[in-house]
Amino acid sequence: MLIREATAADWPEIWPFLRRIVAAGETYTWPRDVDEATARRLWLPGPPARAVVAVDDAGTVLGTAKLAPNQLGPGDHVANASFMVSPAAAGRGVGRALGAHVLDLARAEGYRAMQFNAVVASNERAVALWRSLGFAVVGRIPEGFRHPSRGYVDLLVMHRRL
């Protein structure tokens, strides 16, 4: 697996699984019916944000991540990141590889910490992955997410120093 900067040419491979993940409504706070133009603008917003893709030997996009400052101005030394792995690549270590890569990238860019603002508590695989990569839950928003089958579930704020 190779992780590299995402390009506009990667979008046609990102969009189908991004759309599927968001439409499922289980892990992202985006509108479930997000249109392609909005999704592209949110996922590939340009500097200072940057996106990467994980690709296999054939160049197929397996997953993607976005890194950006969590806040502007005096809070821009804390990074934020978002991750999506194609369901076809689930269980192959793509999320872990993207997570480790983005942490290294954030360190190299001078960020002092990384914060995830809205990890859905019922997304147990993601919570376990982030904990294994050194993140701690520093806040909880009770019933902050409307899950399509579980009803209202908590959102977690997770953080780690770099």
Summary of the structure (lengths in Angstrom):
residues: 162
radius of gyration: 15.0
end to end distance: 24.3
largest distance: 43.1
contacts: 476
relative contact order: 0.15
helix: 34%
strand: 36%
